[in-house]
């Protein structure tokens, strides 16, 4: 299983909810077994620059690749990119 984790910060604080809402569209793409978009609780003061977290699980590399190749992925990226400042992504194999 592949865990796909992406951290976002909004360019302007008033756009945080719009970034979160925009990223929710990615949940309509098939191929993930779990998909979540959540706000960072900002409990840790060393990570307060992260506003929104996308977490998804995929059966394998092929499922993740199909997700990223879906037209809605490109459309969502295009919609959200102007509102975001930072984007950090990690794809990790569960249990390794």
C-alpha positions as CSV (number, residue, x, y, z in Angstrom):
1,X,0.0,0.0,0.0
2,X,1.2,3.5,-0.8
3,X,0.4,6.4,1.5
4,X,0.2,9.7,-0.3
5,X,0.6,12.7,2.0
6,X,0.6,16.3,0.8
7,X,0.9,19.5,2.9
8,X,-0.3,22.9,1.7
9,X,-0.1,26.4,2.9
10,X,-2.4,29.1,1.6
11,X,-0.8,32.2,0.1
12,X,-3.4,34.3,2.0
13,X,-4.9,33.1,5.3
14,X,-8.4,34.0,4.0
15,X,-7.9,31.4,1.3
16,X,-7.3,28.4,3.6
17,X,-10.9,27.2,3.4
18,X,-11.0,27.7,-0.4
19,X,-7.8,25.6,-0.7
20,X,-9.3,22.9,1.4
21,X,-12.6,22.9,-0.5
22,X,-10.8,22.9,-3.8
23,X,-8.7,19.9,-2.8
24,X,-11.8,17.9,-1.8
25,X,-12.6,17.5,-5.5
26,X,-9.6,15.1,-5.7
27,X,-11.8,12.6,-3.7
28,X,-14.0,12.1,-6.7
29,X,-11.1,10.5,-8.5
30,X,-11.2,6.7,-8.3
31,X,-8.2,4.6,-7.4
32,X,-7.7,5.5,-3.7
33,X,-9.0,3.2,-0.9
34,X,-9.0,6.1,1.5
35,X,-9.0,9.9,0.8
36,X,-9.1,12.8,3.3
37,X,-8.6,16.5,3.2
38,X,-8.2,18.1,6.7
39,X,-7.1,21.4,8.2
40,X,-3.9,21.3,10.2
41,X,-4.7,21.7,13.9
42,X,-1.5,23.6,14.4
43,X,-0.8,22.1,17.8
44,X,2.9,21.9,17.1
45,X,4.3,25.5,16.8
46,X,7.1,24.2,14.5
47,X,4.6,23.3,11.8
48,X,2.2,26.1,11.9
49,X,3.0,27.1,8.2
50,X,1.0,24.0,7.0
51,X,-2.7,24.8,6.6
52,X,-4.2,21.8,4.8
53,X,-3.2,18.1,4.6
54,X,-4.3,15.6,1.9
55,X,-4.0,12.0,2.9
56,X,-4.8,9.1,0.6
57,X,-4.0,5.4,0.4
58,X,-3.5,3.5,-2.8
59,X,-3.2,-0.3,-3.4
60,X,0.0,0.1,-5.4
61,X,2.1,2.4,-7.7
62,X,-0.2,1.8,-10.6
63,X,-3.3,3.0,-8.7
64,X,-1.4,6.2,-7.6
65,X,-0.2,6.8,-11.1
66,X,-3.7,6.4,-12.4
67,X,-5.0,8.9,-9.8
68,X,-2.3,11.5,-10.8
69,X,-3.1,10.9,-14.6
70,X,-6.9,11.5,-14.1
71,X,-8.1,14.8,-15.8
72,X,-9.7,16.0,-12.5
73,X,-6.2,15.9,-10.9
74,X,-4.9,18.4,-13.4
75,X,-8.0,20.5,-13.2
76,X,-7.9,20.6,-9.4
77,X,-4.2,21.5,-9.4
78,X,-4.9,24.4,-11.8
79,X,-7.7,25.7,-9.6
80,X,-5.8,25.4,-6.3
81,X,-2.2,26.4,-7.3
82,X,-2.9,30.2,-7.5
83,X,-4.1,30.1,-3.9
84,X,-1.3,28.1,-2.4
85,X,2.2,29.1,-1.2
86,X,3.8,25.8,-0.3
87,X,3.2,22.2,-1.3
88,X,5.2,19.3,0.1
89,X,4.4,15.8,-1.0
90,X,5.5,12.3,0.2
91,X,4.6,8.9,-1.1
92,X,5.6,6.1,1.2
93,X,5.2,2.4,1.2
94,X,3.3,1.3,4.3
95,X,5.3,-0.9,6.7
96,X,8.7,-0.1,5.2
